[in-house]
Amino acid sequence: MDFFGRPKADVSADSASKTAKHVDPAKDRAIPWVEKYRPKNINEVTAQEEVVQVLRSSLETKNLPHLLFYGPPGTGKTSTILALTRDMYGPDAAKTRVLELNASDERGISVIREKVKNFARAVVSQADPKYPSPPYKIVILDEADSMTGDAQAALRRIMEKYSRITRFCLVCNYVSRIIEPLASRCTKFRFKSLPRDQAIARVKEVAELEYVNCADGAVDALVECAEGDLRRAMMSLQSASRMVQGRALDAEMVAELVGVIPADFVKTLRGAWGVSSAQKIRGLVDDVVYSGYPASRVLSQLHDLVIEDQQLNSLQKAKIAIVMASVDKALSDGADEQLQLFDMMMQASQITAQQTV
Amino acid sequence: MALWVEKHRPAALDKLSFHSGLTEHLKQLASSGDLPHLLVYGPTGAGKRTRIAAVLREIYGPSAEKLKVSQRVFETPSRRKLDINIISSNYHIEVNPSDAGIYDRVVIQDLIKEIAQTQQVAASSARKFKIVVIHEADALSRDAQHALRRTMEKYMGNMRVILCSTSTGKIIGPVQSRCLLVRVAAPSVDEVVDVMNIVAKKEGISIPPSFAAQIASGSQRNLHRALLMLEASYVRQYPFAEAQDVLLPEWEEYIKVIAAAALKQQTPAQLLAIRKQLYELLTHCIPPPTILKGIAMQLIDGVEEELKAEIVHQAAFYEHRLQNGQKAIVHLEAFMAKFMSIYKRHLMELP
């Protein structure tokens, strides 16, 4: 076993693993599946047809505008741009022609001024003749919405000045956090949440490739819990596979793994509204806290239940929603979970009772 | 002489007394030779740390228990030096980032990078990864959590992180999705009684069943607390009498006194008297949220059904203020005054 391998060895093993026939299984396991099963070329990107179509035509014409990708997490923004660069330059040339900056650890104006600028004005390197290799480089700024305003402002001129030899691709969750002058220089692409069936198909595919034994409903539950975030679904699948060790993975285990509270329990909480005494509600709240369920999670699951509830009228739902909103705010400020939850339950209980009078 | 809580802490996974399903899972994880990042969460006194220690032992064998405390110096970007105590064995390292205050990001990043870059060299060790245990992970600042996010993926090859926290609410989503969530629920009252009986047997004492039940319900399903209470009662009077009073911590008795005073009389003079008592509690370093919560729960028991919702609401409101505010006494007093006004109005409208 390789004890002395450099720390980065496992990360770079990702690119090696797809060519190598035999991979050391222990080493192989350490790679997150999210990385391992990233789409390798643009045609493998599932969903996001419009975006893919535009990018594909840009591959043919060798012309690419500055890009701005935005959308919820886990919808394939980073995967798409990485796949595109690979298609454009081939795996070897991509290393010298693409600068990927993850804004979450290297942000600030100094990085833009030095690293990005130096890269942007460098001469385009030798191309790989087997690929389209248009005569420009690409700078990928991942998580661009966490860049400071200053850093973004510094980018403005750089983007225009070197546009002949460098294209930028900004990737972010919230387009509103990108300053207007930057956004107007880019072609915007919105990545929508992954459709359920496509996410399910992809998770199933990976589960088969990794020999994870899934019972019926397990994959559905995984995708359900991830709320359209494919990365989260993959991560949960990988964690789950380590836990089950050959046994079949079922929906219940998935729920426990990703921290979902059992539906029955939430229903009991809802059932207490309007009928139970304060003492009883207190007992229920204590149960929540002692079982270790996070209050924020209880809140969001109760909220889902309330929205679909037939017994409550719209006015009541609206009132309950207001209560939940203020409790959620208090919780994120760090208030005591037990008290806040108790408060929410009592108020919701009163609101529910109003109808029966 | 060690406290019973420490003395009888189970060291191996097999010895854990409750949550057998969870124990089984942990055992599988530990024995598979590979471990994902873990996020262990649950209320206090449920046995989170005990379980983490047991998992470490299961992976690395008894030598994981040979702990040493070392002091390390970290330097912040603004050149300030931070001294942090670190507990480590040959295989793992434990940190409590709340020591570092707002500089926890620096500590986390430096520490994890350092660990990740040094390999496990001991020839006997079968595992090629080290483990970083982060206690009180919910106290980590957002910056530190974001820093964790990338390091957790980047250095997964030779380092695993175990986060220990009371709630997942304050852990950011991206970190949660990189971890396997392990929920450790509080033991039920019966389980607390069982554990107390085991400890009593080892200590060679006997507990009357009714007394054990009393302690268990007084402990609020907190095992740590139950055992401390048992030991305190033992020191005070042994053999136990059936009807012996369970020793509550002094401050809890005091909170009861305050609540009773507020229920008895609602006047400015009484408020003044209560202020003194509140100060008394604060000077004994009882956390203000605990005081407020304790008083509120006592008051709720004391008032009529129709008032309860209102009181809870006010308690929640002022506790929230307390978190955002600076001076605890102001909010505690405001709550007491509010309660008095509500209760007084209610009493006057009654006849």
Contacts between the chains, C-beta under 8 A, distances in Angstrom:
chain1	res1	chain2	res2	distance
A	1	B	128	6.4
A	3	B	119	5.4
A	3	B	120	6.4
A	3	B	121	6.5
A	3	B	128	6.3
A	4	B	119	5.9
A	5	B	119	7.6
A	5	B	157	7.6
A	7	B	116	5.2
A	7	B	117	5.3
A	7	B	155	5.9
A	7	B	157	6.3
A	7	B	158	6.2
A	8	B	154	7.8
A	9	B	157	6.5
A	10	B	156	6.8
A	10	B	157	3.2
A	10	B	158	7.7
A	11	B	154	6.2
A	11	B	157	7.1
A	26	B	33	7.3
A	26	B	34	7.1
A	26	B	128	7.7
A	27	B	157	7.7
A	29	B	34	5.5
A	30	B	34	7.6
A	30	B	156	5.3
A	30	B	157	5.0
A	31	B	156	7.8
A	32	B	153	6.2
A	32	B	156	6.8
A	35	B	153	7.9
A	73	B	173	8.0
A	73	B	174	7.7
A	102	B	150	6.7
A	104	B	146	5.6
A	104	B	149	7.0
A	104	B	150	6.3
A	105	B	147	7.1
A	105	B	150	5.8
A	229	B	177	7.7
A	231	B	177	7.1
A	232	B	177	4.5
A	235	B	177	5.0
A	235	B	178	6.2
A	236	B	177	7.3
A	238	B	36	7.2
A	239	B	36	4.9
A	239	B	179	7.5
A	239	B	180	4.1
A	242	B	29	6.4
A	242	B	32	6.5
A	242	B	34	6.4
A	242	B	35	7.6
A	242	B	36	5.4
A	242	B	180	7.2
A	243	B	25	6.0
A	243	B	28	6.8
A	243	B	29	6.3
A	243	B	180	6.7
A	245	B	28	5.3
A	245	B	32	6.1
A	256	B	181	7.9
A	256	B	183	7.2
A	257	B	180	6.6
A	257	B	181	6.2
A	258	B	181	6.6
A	259	B	168	6.0
A	259	B	176	7.3
A	259	B	181	4.5
A	259	B	183	7.0
A	277	B	305	6.5
A	278	B	300	6.6
A	278	B	305	6.2
A	278	B	308	3.9
A	278	B	309	7.0
A	278	B	312	7.7
A	282	B	300	7.4
A	289	B	43	6.1
A	290	B	43	5.7
A	290	B	185	6.5
A	290	B	186	3.9
A	290	B	220	8.0
A	290	B	221	5.1
A	291	B	183	7.7
A	291	B	185	4.5
A	291	B	186	7.1
A	292	B	41	5.9
A	292	B	42	3.7
A	292	B	43	5.6
A	292	B	46	6.7
A	292	B	167	7.8
A	292	B	183	5.0
A	292	B	184	6.2
A	292	B	185	4.9
A	292	B	186	7.0
A	293	B	183	7.7
A	294	B	41	7.4
A	294	B	167	4.8
A	294	B	168	4.5
A	294	B	169	4.4
A	295	B	167	7.1
A	295	B	169	6.0
A	296	B	168	7.9
A	296	B	169	4.2
A	297	B	168	7.2
A	297	B	169	7.4
A	327	B	316	7.6
A	330	B	316	6.9
A	330	B	320	4.2
A	330	B	323	8.0
A	331	B	169	6.3
A	332	B	169	7.9
A	333	B	320	6.2
A	333	B	323	5.5
A	333	B	324	5.9
A	334	B	170	7.4
A	334	B	323	4.8
A	335	B	316	7.1
A	335	B	319	5.5
A	335	B	320	4.2
A	335	B	323	5.1
A	336	B	289	5.4
A	336	B	293	5.9
A	336	B	316	7.9
A	336	B	319	5.2
A	337	B	167	6.4
A	337	B	169	7.1
A	338	B	293	7.0
A	339	B	293	5.8
A	339	B	296	6.9
A	339	B	312	7.3
A	339	B	315	5.7
A	339	B	316	4.7
A	339	B	319	5.2
A	340	B	316	5.2
A	340	B	319	7.7
A	340	B	320	7.4
A	342	B	312	5.2
A	342	B	316	7.1
A	343	B	312	5.0
A	343	B	313	5.2
A	343	B	315	7.4
A	343	B	316	3.6
A	343	B	317	7.9
A	346	B	308	6.9
A	346	B	309	4.1
A	346	B	312	4.9
A	346	B	313	6.9
A	347	B	309	6.5
A	347	B	313	6.5
A	349	B	309	7.3
A	350	B	309	5.5
